[in-house]
Amino acid sequence: MTETEAAAFAGEWIEAWNLHDLDRILSHYDAAVEFHSPFVARIAGEPSGILRGIDRLRPYFAEALKRYPDLRFTDVRALAGVSSLTLTYRSVSALHAAEVLRLNEAGKIVRVDAHYAR
């Protein structure tokens, strides 16, 4: 992945989130995605912090958008990897966020590792 490709992916991903467009957000994820986030326990009630599959991710993202109606990601940086990228940005409640996104050959996210700090 080039820096240009990472920036383009990040731009589309952030725009989908900032528009609160659930279908557009989910279009970036593979059906078999594995999603790891500290927010999963709080929002989805899954103590492991892990959701597997787009069918589990859809209601989780829908609830997150409902709970955070003013959600807007800012100060985005995209760091290119081989078959992954890391996005850093400001998240809800002014949290610093970093998400490592592993992509498949079709350019869909197959694994997310989300990290946050105050």
QUIRA-V471856 format. One line per field, one symbol per residue. ss: DSSP state (H for helix, E for strand, L for the rest). phi: phi as a letter, one per 30 degrees, with the letter a starting at -180 (. if undefined). psi: psi as a letter, one per 20 degrees, with the letter a starting at -180 (. if undefined). A space follows every 10 residues. Layout:
ss: ???
phi: ???
psi: ???
This chain:
ss: LLHHHHHHHH HHHHHHHHLL LHHHHHLLEE EEEEEELLHH HHHHLLLLLE EELHHHHHHH HHHHHHHLLL LLLEEEEEEE LLLEEEEEEE LHHHLEEEEE EEELLLLLEE EEEEEEEL
phi: .ddddddddd dddddddddh ceddedddcd ececccadde ddccicddib cbjddddedd dddddddbdc eacbhdbccd bdbabcccac cdhiddbbbc ccccddicdc abbcbbbd
psi: prhggghggg ggggggghik ngghghiiqq hkqpopqhig gggikohhjp ppqhhhhghg hghghghmhj ppprlpqppq afkrqppqrp bqkkqpqppo opqahijqpi ppoqqqq.
